[in-house]
Amino acid sequence: MELGFVGLGRMGANMVQRLVTLGGHRVVAYNRSQDKVQEVVKFGAVGATSLQNLVDQLQESPKAVWLMVPSGDVTEQYVNEVSDLLKPGDIVIDGGNSNYKDTIRRHDLLKQKGIHYLDCGTSGGVWGLTVGYALMVGGEKEQVEHLYPLFKTLAPENGYLHCGPSGSGHFVKMVHNGIEYGMLQAYGEGYEILKNSRYDLDLLAISKMWMNGSVVRSWLLELAVNAFESEGNDLTNIKGFVQDSGEGRWTVQEAIDQSTPAPILTLSLLARFVSRQDDSFSAKVISALRNQFGGHAVLSKVTGEMEKQHG
């Protein structure tokens, strides 16, 4: 199958590589930084020098363009620019972390132009290239089924779901990330209690032991092992500063709008704000885990700058 792909960041480039090398799809890729375009060309993608050049090189009908760019104004800009280059019947897929309300609005806007707009919440971080991406898709059934070969290539077995109409994919991904906040906070606080105890505990050894038979074993725990192996039990070079992508805030706001009690998710979000005022060990753990699964930058205590340490 054929796909135009815009945005070759830490996830986008790996997704293009997986589509080309694993699925044999023809992918025309564009990024503002052309050096990143050349990187995916090495894996067999077709490079594009502009959005117009990308659309011109797509040969199949309907044309499909996947956007993997930061949410907010950047996505808004690309949706407008790409949709102006497409024709009625063509498809735009937003694979980023857009607010589902913005997604519904964009869907309705493009529908007036005769262009289909799908939302695809994408989870998998920097590991998705090898293990696949969990895909939460929203939009019209006909267009989702048309693009199934792409979703099948990107996702592991049973890792893809058509969640429902426009916005549903991004809504499910939003709640997914809200849950992630709570899980990370629980691990972070637990490790801080262990570290501050009267015992000289080996956090790496404990993490490895928990991975065998424990009810708290998980992929995040595997990543904790990776973090302690690479950074040491004290996570010395990582400052306890934890960013938030925005989806945790949206999840909490949705809970408030629904009058749905979500104290754990709410407090985990607020704890991230606390991390920016005080260098806590739990925040170090969360920062290290986010770096491990998503390639998110950590704040270095050595340089005082955000750095990517994974891999």
Disulfide bonds with the S-S distance in Angstrom:
none
